[in-house]
Amino acid sequence: MLKELDLSGCKTGGEIEGLTEEFESLEFLDFSNSNITTLKTFPKLPNLRKLDFSGNRLSKGLENLKECTNLKHLIISNNRIREMDVLEPLKSLEHLTHLEVGLDSFEAPLARDQPELRMKIFELLPSLQYLDQTDIDGNEEDEDDEGILNGKILDDVSDGDDELEDEEGEEDEEDDEDSEEEEEEVGNNLSTLYTGNGVLQEDDDEDEDYNEDASDDEEEEDEDPEPEQSTRGKKRKLDDRPV
């Protein structure tokens, strides 16, 4: 199953085309710098963890991401998002921990008072840990933290592979057991046909019949010479008579 898809730099007509719910296994999707203006056709991707829409022309429509229930990292910087209200639909994303929106792009006075704007966004999104790569106290995001996010995805993928390998191993063991049972059954069936010396029972019966017939023939052959001897004796006696 496809886990990652990089469509960055793909010049669209403003809408997302060709991406359907058949790609529901996606965990990372990059649509940066693709001239996107609307998310109306964005599909339901429940397994998506990281989504990059930076460098497009989005100004609203984030409600179309509500079906991405496992989304953790959303990048929408360098778009046309100017108002705080545009971020309201993101409240439904309970697992969203990383958001990159580009606070400088907001309209005044929000853009001038960034600390207040930051606090409002953190209040709006309780699960959020990092906004524009800094936490609520202004501390920059650690590379390890980002690594944890990506590593989590990789771990999930590898765990899925391990489960598949375990399942395949169990299936192989079951197949081996079935094969052994079949071989044992075949062996038992064969043992009913074979004697201890490995010769078919029917062949033994035929050999016994053959031996009996042969012994009878030998007995008959042994009985035949005696009459011949007696005949020769009679002829000899006739020859000995005086002329």
GROMACS elastic network, one bead per residue, 0.5 to 0.9 nm:
[ bonds ]
;  ai    aj funct       b0    kb
    1    23     6  0.85127   500
    1    25     6  0.63824   500
    1    26     6  0.81180   500
    2     5     6  0.75300   500
    2    23     6  0.72200   500
    2    24     6  0.87651   500
    2    25     6  0.61789   500
    2    26     6  0.59303   500
    2    27     6  0.84481   500
    3    23     6  0.86130   500
    3    24     6  0.89938   500
    3    25     6  0.58967   500
    3    27     6  0.51494   500
    3    28     6  0.64688   500
    3    29     6  0.86168   500
    3    48     6  0.86803   500
    3   157     6  0.81147   500
    4    25     6  0.88157   500
    4    26     6  0.57539   500
    4    27     6  0.59634   500
    4    29     6  0.60219   500
    4    30     6  0.84132   500
    5    26     6  0.72913   500
    5    27     6  0.84676   500
    5    28     6  0.63220   500
    5    29     6  0.50347   500
    5    30     6  0.64248   500
    5    31     6  0.87848   500
    6    28     6  0.81237   500
    6    29     6  0.59694   500
    6    31     6  0.68387   500
    6    32     6  0.88000   500
    7    10     6  0.57315   500
    7    29     6  0.75483   500
    7    30     6  0.55678   500
    7    31     6  0.51041   500
    7    32     6  0.73763   500
    7    34     6  0.78462   500
    8    11     6  0.85972   500
    8    30     6  0.56057   500
    8    33     6  0.58905   500
    8    34     6  0.61693   500
    8    52     6  0.87199   500
    8    53     6  0.87986   500
    9    12     6  0.89483   500
    9    31     6  0.73362   500
    9    32     6  0.63375   500
    9    35     6  0.82659   500
   10    31     6  0.75984   500
   10    32     6  0.82764   500
   10    33     6  0.72529   500
   10    35     6  0.79538   500
   11    14     6  0.82584   500
   11    33     6  0.77187   500
   11    35     6  0.58240   500
   11    36     6  0.81506   500
   12    15     6  0.64259   500
   12    16     6  0.70311   500
   12    17     6  0.80313   500
   12    34     6  0.59134   500
   12    35     6  0.58736   500
   12    36     6  0.64834   500
   13    16     6  0.80573   500
   13    17     6  0.89414   500
   13    34     6  0.88238   500
   13    35     6  0.71009   500
   13    36     6  0.72005   500
   13    37     6  0.84632   500
   14    34     6  0.80439   500
   14    35     6  0.57027   500
   14    38     6  0.63529   500
   14    39     6  0.89192   500
   14    57     6  0.82999   500
   15    35     6  0.84898   500
   15    36     6  0.57828   500
   15    37     6  0.64976   500
   15    38     6  0.57148   500
   15    39     6  0.68028   500
   15    40     6  0.75594   500
   15    41     6  0.68634   500
   15    42     6  0.85846   500
   16    19     6  0.67956   500
   16    36     6  0.72004   500
   16    38     6  0.78441   500
   16    39     6  0.70454   500
   16    40     6  0.81417   500
   16    41     6  0.59567   500
   16    42     6  0.64899   500
   17    20     6  0.81346   500
   17    41     6  0.73276   500
   17    42     6  0.84989   500
   19    22     6  0.78574   500
   19    23     6  0.70128   500
   19    41     6  0.84403   500
   19    42     6  0.74062   500
   19    43     6  0.67651   500
   20    23     6  0.60153   500
   20    24     6  0.79286   500
   20    41     6  0.86206   500
   20    42     6  0.77305   500
   20    43     6  0.53427   500
   20    44     6  0.76882   500
   20    45     6  0.86564   500
   21    24     6  0.52199   500
   21    25     6  0.88621   500
   21    43     6  0.54365   500
   21    44     6  0.56336   500
   21    45     6  0.64568   500
   22    25     6  0.79489   500
   22    43     6  0.89091   500
   22    45     6  0.88551   500
   23    26     6  0.58074   500
   23    43     6  0.85629   500
   23    44     6  0.87907   500
   23    45     6  0.70987   500
   24    27     6  0.84560   500
   24    43     6  0.84226   500
   24    44     6  0.69840   500
   24    46     6  0.63859   500
   24    47     6  0.64366   500
   24    48     6  0.77782   500
   25    45     6  0.72561   500
   25    46     6  0.78357   500
   25    47     6  0.58253   500
   25    48     6  0.74671   500
   26    29     6  0.70395   500
   26    45     6  0.69283   500
   26    46     6  0.84118   500
   26    47     6  0.60825   500
   26    48     6  0.54920   500
   26    49     6  0.81859   500
   27    45     6  0.83685   500
   27    46     6  0.87191   500
   27    47     6  0.55210   500
   27    50     6  0.64216   500
   27    51     6  0.84078   500
   27    71     6  0.85191   500
   27   153     6  0.73052   500
   28    47     6  0.89057   500
   28    48     6  0.60113   500
   28    49     6  0.59473   500
   28    51     6  0.60749   500
   28    52     6  0.83874   500
   28   153     6  0.86374   500
   29    48     6  0.75715   500
   29    49     6  0.84631   500
   29    50     6  0.64145   500
   29    51     6  0.50473   500
   29    52     6  0.64011   500
   29    53     6  0.88238   500
   30    50     6  0.82606   500
   30    51     6  0.59921   500
   30    53     6  0.67699   500
   30    54     6  0.87650   500
   31    34     6  0.60670   500
   31    36     6  0.83755   500
   31    51     6  0.77010   500
   31    52     6  0.57190   500
   31    53     6  0.51916   500
   31    54     6  0.75018   500
   31    55     6  0.88943   500
   31    56     6  0.84975   500
   32    35     6  0.83160   500
   32    36     6  0.87038   500
   32    52     6  0.57667   500
   32    55     6  0.55969   500
   32    56     6  0.65551   500
   32    75     6  0.88596   500
   32    76     6  0.87569   500
   33    36     6  0.79048   500
   33    53     6  0.74442   500
   33    54     6  0.64011   500
   33    56     6  0.53102   500
   33    57     6  0.89077   500
   34    53     6  0.82712   500
   34    54     6  0.88072   500
   34    55     6  0.74093   500
   34    56     6  0.60203   500
   34    57     6  0.88146   500
   35    55     6  0.76841   500
   35    57     6  0.61354   500
   35    58     6  0.87461   500
   36    39     6  0.78074   500
   36    53     6  0.82950   500
   36    55     6  0.88015   500
   36    56     6  0.52664   500
   36    57     6  0.56575   500
   36    58     6  0.65312   500
   37    56     6  0.68452   500
   37    59     6  0.73909   500
   37    60     6  0.87120   500
   38    41     6  0.78080   500
   38    42     6  0.86701   500
   38    57     6  0.80258   500
   38    58     6  0.61485   500
   38    59     6  0.80903   500
   38    60     6  0.75918   500
   38    61     6  0.66005   500
   39    42     6  0.52091   500
   39    43     6  0.89634   500
   39    58     6  0.81208   500
   39    60     6  0.84300   500
   39    61     6  0.58973   500
   39    62     6  0.71975   500
   39    63     6  0.86004   500
   39    64     6  0.61147   500
   39    65     6  0.80651   500
   40    43     6  0.86537   500
   40    61     6  0.71206   500
   40    64     6  0.63134   500
   41    64     6  0.80657   500
   42    45     6  0.87055   500
   42    64     6  0.64732   500
   42    65     6  0.73417   500
   43    64     6  0.82194   500
   43    65     6  0.83199   500
   43    67     6  0.81784   500
   43    68     6  0.88697   500
   44    64     6  0.86514   500
   44    65     6  0.77645   500
   44    66     6  0.83823   500
   44    67     6  0.53057   500
   44    68     6  0.63536   500
   45    48     6  0.56341   500
   45    65     6  0.85881   500
   45    67     6  0.65296   500
   45    68     6  0.52187   500
   45    69     6  0.80422   500
   45    70     6  0.87609   500
   46    49     6  0.86661   500
   46    67     6  0.61265   500
   46    69     6  0.54906   500
   46    70     6  0.61175   500
   46    71     6  0.79737   500
   47    68     6  0.68931   500
   47    69     6  0.74704   500
   47    70     6  0.58372   500
   47    71     6  0.75126   500
   48    51     6  0.73399   500
   48    68     6  0.60554   500
   48    69     6  0.78138   500
   48    70     6  0.60139   500
   48    71     6  0.54618   500
   48    72     6  0.82043   500
   49    68     6  0.81122   500
   49    69     6  0.87882   500
   49    70     6  0.57736   500
   49    72     6  0.51360   500
   49    73     6  0.63565   500
   49    74     6  0.85010   500
   49    96     6  0.88183   500
   49   149     6  0.86860   500
   49   150     6  0.89056   500
   49   153     6  0.74665   500
   50    70     6  0.89802   500
   50    71     6  0.60394   500
   50    72     6  0.59891   500
   50    74     6  0.60067   500
   50    75     6  0.81992   500
   50   149     6  0.88592   500
   50   150     6  0.85869   500
   51    71     6  0.75914   500
   51    72     6  0.84606   500
   51    73     6  0.62951   500
   51    74     6  0.50542   500
   51    75     6  0.62845   500
   51    76     6  0.86243   500
   52    73     6  0.81947   500
   52    74     6  0.60695   500
   52    76     6  0.66103   500
   52    77     6  0.89383   500
   53    56     6  0.64367   500
   53    58     6  0.84864   500
   53    74     6  0.77425   500
   53    75     6  0.56783   500
   53    77     6  0.75022   500
   53    78     6  0.87884   500
   53    79     6  0.82552   500
   54    57     6  0.88045   500
   54    75     6  0.57547   500
   54    78     6  0.56070   500
   54    79     6  0.65178   500
   54   100     6  0.86597   500
   54   101     6  0.85067   500
   55    58     6  0.88499   500
   55    76     6  0.76110   500
   55    77     6  0.66766   500
   55    79     6  0.56941   500
   56    76     6  0.81275   500
   56    77     6  0.84823   500
   56    78     6  0.67687   500
   56    79     6  0.51873   500
   56    80     6  0.79510   500
   57    78     6  0.79963   500
   57    80     6  0.55968   500
   57    81     6  0.84631   500
   58    61     6  0.77121   500
   58    62     6  0.89434   500
   58    76     6  0.81784   500
   58    78     6  0.89426   500
   58    79     6  0.53079   500
   58    80     6  0.54173   500
   58    81     6  0.65608   500
   59    62     6  0.89079   500
   59    79     6  0.67280   500
   59    82     6  0.72399   500
   59    83     6  0.87883   500
   59    86     6  0.76530   500
   60    63     6  0.83397   500
   60    80     6  0.81794   500
   60    81     6  0.66672   500
   60    86     6  0.56100   500
   60    87     6  0.83138   500
   61    64     6  0.59793   500
   61    65     6  0.82682   500
   61    86     6  0.75573   500
   61    89     6  0.85084   500
   62    65     6  0.56335   500
   62    66     6  0.76678   500
   62    86     6  0.70850   500
   62    87     6  0.70719   500
   62    88     6  0.83243   500
   62    89     6  0.60557   500
   62    90     6  0.69431   500
   63    66     6  0.55300   500
   63    67     6  0.87744   500
   63    86     6  0.88821   500
   63    87     6  0.87886   500
   63    88     6  0.83058   500
   63    90     6  0.71083   500
   63    92     6  0.87708   500
   64    67     6  0.73017   500
   64    68     6  0.87824   500
   64    89     6  0.84968   500
   65    68     6  0.55139   500
   65    69     6  0.82493   500
   65    71     6  0.88304   500
   65    89     6  0.82344   500
   65    90     6  0.78833   500
   65    93     6  0.84175   500
   66    69     6  0.64810   500
   66    89     6  0.72469   500
   66    90     6  0.72476   500
   66    91     6  0.88503   500
   66    92     6  0.62039   500
   66    93     6  0.65453   500
   67    70     6  0.85940   500
   67    92     6  0.89038   500
   67    93     6  0.85029   500
   68    71     6  0.55732   500
   68    93     6  0.74181   500
   69    72     6  0.88520   500
   69    92     6  0.78493   500
   69    93     6  0.57283   500
   69    94     6  0.71988   500
   69    95     6  0.73101   500
   69    96     6  0.88549   500
   70    93     6  0.72852   500
   70    94     6  0.77548   500
   70    95     6  0.58906   500
   70    96     6  0.76719   500
   71    74     6  0.73174   500
   71    93     6  0.67397   500
   71    94     6  0.82907   500
   71    95     6  0.61357   500
   71    96     6  0.57410   500
   71    97     6  0.85383   500
   72    93     6  0.81441   500
   72    94     6  0.85831   500
   72    95     6  0.53884   500
   72    97     6  0.52441   500
   72    98     6  0.61172   500
   72    99     6  0.83220   500
   72   128     6  0.88765   500
   72   149     6  0.80374   500
   73    95     6  0.88361   500
   73    96     6  0.61216   500
   73    97     6  0.62591   500
   73    99     6  0.59192   500
   73   100     6  0.81664   500
   73   149     6  0.82714   500
   74    96     6  0.76255   500
   74    97     6  0.86300   500
   74    98     6  0.62830   500
   74    99     6  0.50286   500
   74   100     6  0.63652   500
   74   101     6  0.83586   500
   75    98     6  0.81551   500
   75    99     6  0.59158   500
   75   101     6  0.63689   500
   75   132     6  0.87958   500
   76    79     6  0.64137   500
   76    81     6  0.84079   500
   76    99     6  0.77841   500
   76   100     6  0.59032   500
   76   101     6  0.50101   500
   76   102     6  0.76457   500
   77    80     6  0.85630   500
   77    81     6  0.82902   500
   77    99     6  0.89794   500
   77   100     6  0.57092   500
   77   103     6  0.82983   500
   77   105     6  0.83459   500
   77   132     6  0.85964   500
   78    81     6  0.82691   500
   78   101     6  0.74984   500
   78   102     6  0.65134   500
   78   105     6  0.74978   500
   79    82     6  0.87229   500
   79   101     6  0.82612   500
   79   102     6  0.84536   500
   79   105     6  0.81495   500
   80   105     6  0.75246   500
   80   106     6  0.85897   500
   81    84     6  0.83009   500
   81    86     6  0.69926   500
   81    87     6  0.87515   500
   81   101     6  0.80492   500
   81   102     6  0.88147   500
   81   105     6  0.71318   500
   81   106     6  0.67703   500
   81   107     6  0.89463   500
   82    85     6  0.89177   500
   82    86     6  0.78862   500
   82   103     6  0.87915   500
   82   105     6  0.61872   500
   82   107     6  0.53482   500
   83    86     6  0.58191   500
   83    87     6  0.79036   500
   83   106     6  0.61042   500
   83   107     6  0.66601   500
   83   110     6  0.84940   500
   84    87     6  0.57588   500
   84    88     6  0.73685   500
   84   106     6  0.79570   500
   84   110     6  0.85535   500
   84   117     6  0.83852   500
   84   120     6  0.86772   500
   84   121     6  0.79746   500
   85    88     6  0.53116   500
   85    89     6  0.84205   500
   86    89     6  0.72109   500
   86    90     6  0.86939   500
   87    90     6  0.56543   500
   87    91     6  0.78852   500
   87   121     6  0.81788   500
   87   124     6  0.84557   500
   88    91     6  0.59549   500
   88    92     6  0.86166   500
   88   124     6  0.73510   500
   88   125     6  0.86628   500
   89    92     6  0.62213   500
   89    93     6  0.81495   500
   90    93     6  0.54703   500
   90    94     6  0.84329   500
   90    96     6  0.81721   500
   90   124     6  0.85534   500
   90   125     6  0.72875   500
   91    94     6  0.68688   500
   91    96     6  0.87322   500
   91   124     6  0.67223   500
   91   125     6  0.56332   500
   91   126     6  0.81863   500
   91   127     6  0.89832   500
   92    95     6  0.89179   500
   92   125     6  0.88427   500
   93    96     6  0.56197   500
   93   125     6  0.84489   500
   93   127     6  0.85463   500
   94    97     6  0.85985   500
   94   125     6  0.81839   500
   94   126     6  0.81567   500
   94   127     6  0.62887   500
   94   128     6  0.88679   500
   95   127     6  0.62752   500
   95   128     6  0.80601   500
   96    99     6  0.74550   500
   96   125     6  0.79213   500
   96   126     6  0.88699   500
   96   127     6  0.59671   500
   96   128     6  0.58206   500
   96   129     6  0.82946   500
   97   125     6  0.87126   500
   97   126     6  0.88547   500
   97   127     6  0.56667   500
   97   130     6  0.63182   500
   97   131     6  0.84965   500
   98   127     6  0.89619   500
   98   128     6  0.60743   500
   98   129     6  0.61162   500
   98   131     6  0.61727   500
   98   132     6  0.78609   500
   98   133     6  0.75246   500
   99   128     6  0.73852   500
   99   129     6  0.84214   500
   99   130     6  0.63501   500
   99   131     6  0.50461   500
   99   132     6  0.61803   500
   99   133     6  0.77346   500
  100   103     6  0.85704   500
  100   130     6  0.81884   500
  100   131     6  0.57693   500
  100   133     6  0.69533   500
  101   104     6  0.88356   500
  101   105     6  0.83579   500
  101   131     6  0.75827   500
  101   132     6  0.64097   500
  102   105     6  0.58319   500
  102   106     6  0.77311   500
  102   131     6  0.88758   500
  102   132     6  0.65241   500
  103   106     6  0.56518   500
  103   110     6  0.82771   500
  103   111     6  0.62616   500
  103   114     6  0.69262   500
  103   117     6  0.79311   500
  103   118     6  0.81242   500
  103   132     6  0.77901   500
  104   107     6  0.81938   500
  104   110     6  0.87557   500
  104   111     6  0.54359   500
  104   112     6  0.81201   500
  104   114     6  0.80301   500
  105   111     6  0.68757   500
  106   109     6  0.83426   500
  106   110     6  0.62583   500
  106   111     6  0.51077   500
  106   112     6  0.88458   500
  107   110     6  0.59474   500
  107   111     6  0.56844   500
  107   112     6  0.84766   500
  108   111     6  0.50003   500
  108   112     6  0.60264   500
  108   113     6  0.82088   500
  109   112     6  0.53096   500
  109   113     6  0.63965   500
  109   114     6  0.89193   500
  110   113     6  0.52384   500
  110   114     6  0.62567   500
  110   116     6  0.76571   500
  110   117     6  0.59067   500
  111   114     6  0.56097   500
  111   117     6  0.75860   500
  112   115     6  0.88825   500
  112   117     6  0.89885   500
  113   116     6  0.57080   500
  113   117     6  0.64217   500
  113   118     6  0.88148   500
  114   118     6  0.59049   500
  114   119     6  0.85125   500
  115   118     6  0.51017   500
  115   119     6  0.63102   500
  115   120     6  0.87582   500
  115   138     6  0.89076   500
  116   119     6  0.51499   500
  116   120     6  0.62977   500
  116   121     6  0.87664   500
  117   120     6  0.51452   500
  117   121     6  0.63285   500
  117   122     6  0.87291   500
  118   121     6  0.52042   500
  118   122     6  0.62553   500
  118   123     6  0.86066   500
  118   131     6  0.75180   500
  118   136     6  0.74722   500
  119   122     6  0.51105   500
  119   123     6  0.61099   500
  119   124     6  0.85087   500
  119   136     6  0.71900   500
  120   123     6  0.50464   500
  120   124     6  0.60534   500
  120   125     6  0.86422   500
  121   125     6  0.61487   500
  121   126     6  0.87335   500
  121   128     6  0.85851   500
  121   131     6  0.82942   500
  122   125     6  0.51684   500
  122   126     6  0.60776   500
  122   127     6  0.81259   500
  122   128     6  0.62143   500
  122   129     6  0.80090   500
  122   130     6  0.87345   500
  122   131     6  0.79582   500
  122   136     6  0.70931   500
  123   126     6  0.57957   500
  123   128     6  0.87717   500
  124   128     6  0.88693   500
  125   128     6  0.55296   500
  126   129     6  0.83445   500
  128   131     6  0.73624   500
  128   135     6  0.85663   500
  128   136     6  0.88816   500
  129   134     6  0.81173   500
  129   135     6  0.56960   500
  129   136     6  0.71236   500
  130   133     6  0.53643   500
  130   134     6  0.50278   500
  130   136     6  0.70072   500
  130   140     6  0.84004   500
  130   141     6  0.69300   500
  131   134     6  0.53805   500
  131   135     6  0.61497   500
  131   136     6  0.76122   500
  132   135     6  0.83328   500
  132   140     6  0.88825   500
  132   141     6  0.88071   500
  133   138     6  0.89899   500
  133   139     6  0.84326   500
  133   140     6  0.58890   500
  133   141     6  0.50676   500
  133   142     6  0.85249   500
  134   137     6  0.76642   500
  134   138     6  0.53042   500
  134   139     6  0.51499   500
  134   141     6  0.51446   500
  134   142     6  0.88286   500
  135   138     6  0.52501   500
  135   139     6  0.53630   500
  135   140     6  0.65180   500
  135   141     6  0.67960   500
  136   139     6  0.74105   500
  137   140     6  0.89655   500
  139   142     6  0.87307   500
  141   144     6  0.83142   500
  141   145     6  0.67029   500
  141   146     6  0.74754   500
  142   145     6  0.51476   500
  142   146     6  0.67303   500
  142   147     6  0.85895   500
  143   146     6  0.51671   500
  143   147     6  0.60320   500
  143   148     6  0.85292   500
  144   148     6  0.59932   500
  144   149     6  0.86598   500
  145   149     6  0.65196   500
  145   150     6  0.88431   500
  146   149     6  0.51189   500
  146   150     6  0.63626   500
  146   151     6  0.82182   500
  147   150     6  0.50950   500
  147   151     6  0.54590   500
  147   152     6  0.80480   500
  148   152     6  0.56821   500
  148   153     6  0.84971   500
  149   152     6  0.51083   500
  149   153     6  0.66147   500
  149   154     6  0.88719   500
  150   153     6  0.51522   500
  150   154     6  0.63437   500
  150   155     6  0.85734   500
  151   155     6  0.58714   500
  151   156     6  0.83627   500
  152   156     6  0.60497   500
  152   157     6  0.85485   500
  153   156     6  0.50945   500
  153   157     6  0.62407   500
  153   158     6  0.86451   500
  154   157     6  0.50289   500
  154   158     6  0.60985   500
  154   159     6  0.84368   500
  155   158     6  0.50361   500
  155   159     6  0.58997   500
  155   160     6  0.84215   500
  156   159     6  0.50432   500
  156   160     6  0.61629   500
  156   161     6  0.87040   500
  157   160     6  0.51063   500
  157   161     6  0.63828   500
  157   162     6  0.87382   500
  158   162     6  0.61208   500
  158   163     6  0.85414   500
  159   163     6  0.61127   500
  159   164     6  0.85260   500
  160   163     6  0.50894   500
  160   164     6  0.62228   500
  160   165     6  0.86146   500
  161   165     6  0.60681   500
  161   166     6  0.84869   500
  162   166     6  0.59945   500
  162   167     6  0.84191   500
  163   167     6  0.59930   500
  163   168     6  0.83859   500
  164   168     6  0.59477   500
  164   169     6  0.83467   500
  165   169     6  0.59147   500
  165   170     6  0.84821   500
  166   170     6  0.60729   500
  166   171     6  0.84729   500
  167   170     6  0.50289   500
  167   171     6  0.60955   500
  167   172     6  0.85097   500
  168   172     6  0.60688   500
  168   173     6  0.85659   500
  169   173     6  0.61506   500
  169   174     6  0.85520   500
  170   174     6  0.61157   500
  170   175     6  0.84708   500
  171   175     6  0.60319   500
  171   176     6  0.84929   500
  172   176     6  0.60372   500
  172   177     6  0.85190   500
  173   177     6  0.60924   500
  173   178     6  0.84905   500
  174   177     6  0.50074   500
  174   178     6  0.60656   500
  174   179     6  0.84381   500
  175   179     6  0.59921   500
  175   180     6  0.84942   500
  176   180     6  0.60542   500
  176   181     6  0.85113   500
  177   180     6  0.50166   500
  177   181     6  0.61212   500
  177   182     6  0.85017   500
  178   181     6  0.50247   500
  178   182     6  0.60405   500
  178   183     6  0.84392   500
  179   183     6  0.59465   500
  179   184     6  0.83643   500
  180   184     6  0.59189   500
  180   185     6  0.84078   500
  181   185     6  0.60080   500
  181   186     6  0.84526   500
  182   185     6  0.50008   500
  182   186     6  0.60290   500
  182   187     6  0.83561   500
  183   186     6  0.50097   500
  183   187     6  0.59187   500
  183   188     6  0.85182   500
  184   188     6  0.61100   500
  184   189     6  0.85736   500
  185   188     6  0.50499   500
  185   189     6  0.62100   500
  185   190     6  0.85659   500
  186   189     6  0.50442   500
  186   190     6  0.61148   500
  186   191     6  0.85074   500
  187   190     6  0.50514   500
  187   191     6  0.60306   500
  187   192     6  0.87976   500
  188   192     6  0.65825   500
  189   192     6  0.54375   500
  189   193     6  0.70172   500
  190   193     6  0.51885   500
  190   194     6  0.62495   500
  191   194     6  0.50982   500
  191   195     6  0.71886   500
  191   196     6  0.86430   500
  191   198     6  0.89917   500
  192   195     6  0.77334   500
  192   201     6  0.89174   500
  193   199     6  0.86011   500
  193   200     6  0.60154   500
  193   201     6  0.62230   500
  193   202     6  0.83088   500
  194   197     6  0.77958   500
  194   198     6  0.56073   500
  194   199     6  0.57337   500
  194   201     6  0.58507   500
  194   202     6  0.89551   500
  195   198     6  0.54736   500
  195   199     6  0.59164   500
  195   200     6  0.64872   500
  195   201     6  0.61916   500
  196   199     6  0.76270   500
  197   200     6  0.88759   500
  198   201     6  0.89676   500
  199   202     6  0.85020   500
  199   203     6  0.68936   500
  199   204     6  0.72167   500
  200   203     6  0.51977   500
  200   204     6  0.65941   500
  201   204     6  0.50771   500
  201   205     6  0.64900   500
  201   206     6  0.87767   500
  202   205     6  0.51477   500
  202   206     6  0.63081   500
  202   207     6  0.86418   500
  203   206     6  0.50212   500
  203   207     6  0.60945   500
  203   208     6  0.86160   500
  204   208     6  0.61547   500
  204   209     6  0.85993   500
  205   208     6  0.51093   500
  205   209     6  0.62324   500
  205   210     6  0.85141   500
  206   209     6  0.50792   500
  206   210     6  0.60329   500
  206   211     6  0.85446   500
  207   211     6  0.60081   500
  207   212     6  0.85216   500
  208   211     6  0.50484   500
  208   212     6  0.61335   500
  208   213     6  0.85958   500
  209   212     6  0.51322   500
  209   213     6  0.62065   500
  209   214     6  0.85617   500
  210   213     6  0.51267   500
  210   214     6  0.60871   500
  210   215     6  0.85954   500
  211   214     6  0.50104   500
  211   215     6  0.60830   500
  211   216     6  0.85869   500
  212   215     6  0.51691   500
  212   216     6  0.62610   500
  212   217     6  0.87318   500
  213   216     6  0.51434   500
  213   217     6  0.63198   500
  213   218     6  0.87720   500
  214   217     6  0.50846   500
  214   218     6  0.62863   500
  214   219     6  0.87270   500
  215   218     6  0.50740   500
  215   219     6  0.62717   500
  215   220     6  0.87134   500
  216   219     6  0.51574   500
  216   220     6  0.63290   500
  216   221     6  0.87122   500
  217   220     6  0.51045   500
  217   221     6  0.61973   500
  217   222     6  0.86448   500
  218   221     6  0.50139   500
  218   222     6  0.61617   500
  218   223     6  0.87261   500
  219   222     6  0.50829   500
  219   223     6  0.63869   500
  219   224     6  0.89427   500
  220   223     6  0.52090   500
  220   224     6  0.64937   500
  221   224     6  0.53311   500
  221   225     6  0.73824   500
  222   225     6  0.64074   500
  222   226     6  0.80197   500
  223   226     6  0.61617   500
  223   227     6  0.79601   500
  224   227     6  0.61283   500
  224   228     6  0.71603   500
  225   228     6  0.51524   500
  225   229     6  0.63777   500
  225   230     6  0.88549   500
  226   229     6  0.51727   500
  226   230     6  0.63944   500
  226   231     6  0.87487   500
  227   230     6  0.51021   500
  227   231     6  0.62225   500
  227   232     6  0.87008   500
  228   231     6  0.50825   500
  228   232     6  0.62499   500
  228   233     6  0.85748   500
  229   232     6  0.51829   500
  229   233     6  0.61681   500
  229   234     6  0.87048   500
  230   234     6  0.62905   500
  230   235     6  0.87452   500
  231   234     6  0.50982   500
  231   235     6  0.62946   500
  231   236     6  0.86053   500
  232   235     6  0.50774   500
  232   236     6  0.61098   500
  232   237     6  0.85704   500
  233   236     6  0.50856   500
  233   237     6  0.62066   500
  233   238     6  0.86853   500
  234   237     6  0.50487   500
  234   238     6  0.62643   500
  234   239     6  0.86399   500
  235   238     6  0.50289   500
  235   239     6  0.61998   500
  235   240     6  0.86946   500
  236   239     6  0.50268   500
  236   240     6  0.63120   500
  237   240     6  0.51056   500
  237   241     6  0.66872   500
  238   241     6  0.54624   500
  239   242     6  0.83079   500
  240   243     6  0.89502   500
